[in-house]
Structure formats: C-alpha cells, structure tokens
Amino acid sequence: MSWAFHKLTEMDLNQYKTKSAQPGLAVGRVKQVETQLVPIEDQRRDGLVLNRLDTLVNDLSFGLPAELAARRTQYEYYRDKLLTFEEASA
C-alpha cells in the first residue's frame, strides 16, 4: 500500500538503526515507535495523492515538460511586453 510507504518514509526509521558492524533496525526500539493510523479509505486517497505528487516532483518525463512549458509561456509574455513599443505621435 502506497500510504504505508509514504508514512514509513516520513517517519525516518533510520534514526532507530544500530551502530554495529552490521547496521540494522533495533527491533526493541522500533516496537516503541508510535504512529497514528487513519481510516483505510483515507489511506487509499492520501496514497494516490502522494503518488501523483511524487511523480510530478521526481519524474523528469512528467514534471519537467510541464515546467518547461510554463517557463516558455512566461518568457514569451515578458519578451512581448519588453519588445512592444507604442508608436510616437507626430
């Protein structure tokens, strides 16, 4: 379930790892971690929203073209604004 992935990422479980030769999660410490669970429908909805947002932010083939198009439109607007002159009356 994607909600659980995002929740675990947000919780940053690396802070509970042991500092031994073979680092791993200390089960005793992880058992003490508390988190708030939301209803399953909210988990599904939030998971979908977070997945879409993650795609928009991290997938270059999705977010980058939209950003480039927005910057192109912005550039054209300011270019036209700066290069449009009023005719001087005689």
N, C-alpha and C positions, 0 to 999 in steps of 0.2 A: 504494500500500500504506500503510495507516494507521500501521504501525510506523515506517516511514521518516519520516512527518510528525512523529510524536511525538519521534523521535530527533533530527531536524533542529531542532525547536523547543527541545529540551533543550540542544543544542549551541550555541545562540545565535550564529548566523553573522553577526549584525550587528556583532559585535566585529571582523570582518575587512573591513568596508566601508572604502572610500577616503574621504578628506575633501576631495573636489574639488567643483567647481561642480555636477557631475552624479554624486552618490554612487552607488557600485555595489560589488559584491564584487570584491576584487582576486584574480584567478584564481591568481596565483602563491602568494599566502598561503593560499588555500583548498586548494590542492593539498598543502600541508604538513600540513593537519589530519588527524589520525589518529583513527579510531574503531574500536570493537570490533563486529564483526558476530556475530550469534548464528544458530543454525540456523533455516531457513525456518519449520519448524513452531513453534518458539518465537516467531518474529516474528509469525506469524499469531495465536497465542494471546495474546501480550502486546498486540498491536494491538487485539484485541477487548476485552480487559480495560481498556485505557487509553481506548478509545472509550466504553465503558459508564461508566467513572468520570468522564470529561469530560462526558458527558450528565447524570449525576447532579449534578455540581457546577455546571454552567453553563446547563443548560436549565431555565428557570423553570417550564415546564409539567410537568416531571418531578420535579425535586428539591424545589421549593417546596411542592407539595401534601403530599409525604411529611413534610417538616419541620413544616408547619403541623399535620398530624395528630398528630405526636409531641408538639408543644408543647401541643396541645389536651388530649391524654391526660394530660400532665404537670400541666397546670393543674387538670384535674378531680380528679386524685389529691390534690393539695395542698389544693384547695378543700374536698373532702370530709373530709380529715384535720383541717383547721383548724375546720371548722364542725360537727363531730360531737362532741357533749358527752355525757359519762356522766351518767346521772340520779343526783341526790343521794338517798341513802337517808334515810328519815325518822327 
